[in-house]
């Protein structure tokens, strides 16, 4: 290969720069803002922070409804952020776990055991995505009430997996389906049970695809705002998105931005750690699958 | 022979057992709500009315087809979905092509492209809203306010909110599609690209001759997911416009009817009207990304 001319390299670099700025800028903006003092937020340059401070994060946790006259005491609420954080972790971890277990089992059934009409089963599960969620939460509330899960984070652990399951079942079963028969057969011939063969051979092989399904589930679940704010009413039962939705934005803008980052940073870090596996898993699933 | 059929029968039973958790979850969460919505769309259920809801047949649907407001919402929805899908696909393809070949710092650019999707939309949408229409004086309020008024006065009140929903949807969706298509490009054997270089000198032609046909299943899946996201984006529209819907998409219109207007029958009918259209799109996509065994790529 002859080296590319300088102007092509420059064009490539320029495109990369534009793409990076386009993707990162809004996030950078929110991150910078959460590190600002109130004074700098109003008078400073919006694009940079001169005196970075964690006081918004500290205040988010420490705020104990300090009274500043009548209006102050009425408007300046304290927020149970620790409880929100705990709820969010339970809901996200629980939902992703439920999604993964259910979708791996279903995908094994469809891709490996192949009951009659398994393609149509898979298509039917995927077709769940055509259901519009617009006002679905109204009857869904009746279901949640019927299960006595109202104002309970378990309701979300039940509902969230349905947002990610169809896609996860799809990619996992496509992958399982196209693993060669021999992969398991040698183990089965030697007397191992299907279960052993699954845990010893198939599951380790499909690690990237499982990770891809998990990251997709996490990203999907973490993007829900509506369901969380509809089903979690009392302050102490809320997750971070639901809680942030109740903040008085006009007064607590900086606190809310800090709250956004409090939730986003761990999710982003998890996604970043697994980003490579995510792409590898999608590739593996689709190569075998399509 | 007998043993083989017994094993097969046991496998099938096991398959149904393993499918059970998924089906149970989906049925618990969705069966009753969907049934309720279908039934309600055939009635005039409304908390504002006395007495039990009356069965009205397809009257709700017929009323919408005759309602200019519905056609306006439908038009806005179609334009919104089309514009965002095309933009997401174009940007996503661009990202994927940029990242397809190795260069120094690729890992960092890849992470940057991955970020908008990984950054939880439930909270980033709040940030976008305040950034684009800041509620209290911050350093950028004046600038954003000026843009907002300029856009609103040019295209009508609420235009800026609509633009920001569109921008948000594109920003987040292009990230997802970019990473997804990158996974697709990685699946293409590099030899094919090398052959293509010999075949044609123009990168543009190579893209259409080699990359696009090979990525077709990925495109189809991405288009469907992006449409599903765009149509389901009620929460985004709702958040970003602060509840003031001047450009109703079908979703927000239905939400408005149900929650503000108390007309559950009409709202159910309205949101269900998207389903047939959506099913057709899905069936077309299935032909591309889930072809019958043996005929596919």
Interface residues (C-beta under 8 A of the other chain):
Chain A: X12 X15 X16 X19 X20 X22 X23 X24 X26 X27 X29 X30 X33 X40 X41 X42 X43 X44 X45 X46 X98 X101 X102 X103 X105 X106 X108 X109 X110 X113 X114 X115 X116 X118 X119 X121 X122 X123 X125 X126 X127 X128 X129 X130 X131 X132 X133 X134 X135 X136 X138 X139 X140 X142 X143 X158 X159 X161 X162 X165 X167 X169 X194 X219 X222 X223 X224 X225 X226 X228 X240 X241 X244 X245 X249 X250 X251 X253 X256 X257 X259 X260 X263 X264 X267 X268 X271 X272 X275 X278 X279 X280 X282 X283 X286 X287 X290
Chain B: X11 X12 X14 X15 X16 X17 X18 X19 X21 X22 X23 X25 X26 X28 X29 X30 X32 X33 X34 X36 X37 X40 X94 X95 X98 X103 X105 X108 X109 X110 X111 X112 X113 X114 X115 X116 X117 X118 X119 X120 X121 X122 X123 X124 X125 X126 X127 X128 X130 X131 X135 X136 X137 X138 X139 X140 X171 X175 X176 X179 X180 X182 X183 X184 X186 X187 X217 X218 X224 X225 X228 X231 X232 X234 X235 X238 X239 X250 X251 X254 X255 X258 X259 X264 X267 X268 X271 X272 X274 X275 X278 X279 X282 X286 X289 X290 X292 X296 X297
